[in-house]
Amino acid sequence: MKNRGFEVVTQYLNQDIRLPLRKTAKSAGYDIEAAQDTFILPGKVEFVPTGLKTYMNEFEVLQLYPRSSFVKNKNLSLINSVGIIDSDYYNNPENEGHILVMLYNFGETPQFVKKGERFCQAIFSVYLKVDSEASSSVKRLGGFGSTGL
């Protein structure tokens, strides 16, 4: 049984996508690279594809954060501050669990994210549920609002 890790989605196989790595032995985050060039106009949001999906156990989540140097140098940040990838997002029928990151350009000039550029970091975490929670019968079919508003 798989525990947790990253895979390349089918759409990006054989496109030189590198699996995320921690840069030092004590780094919490895995650096994520852009899977393709993306141009972002000032005041606009664009999805940056990673070419990746992640598998993990129940009660685990992958949190995405912008790399601080990326924010400082490019005026780009995650529109939702922290991206959340749930364990049941993996291999969903809509997009295979492809991790897409919504970046917002809060600067005054257009910005370019190059393929292979490290732009965010991913941290695996364990979470808890309340004792009285009823089981949900909702099955994830996609991402970005797929479980309702």
Summary of the structure (lengths in Angstrom):
residues: 149
radius of gyration: 15.8
end to end distance: 32.8
largest distance: 49.5
contacts: 397
relative contact order: 0.26
helix: 9%
strand: 36%
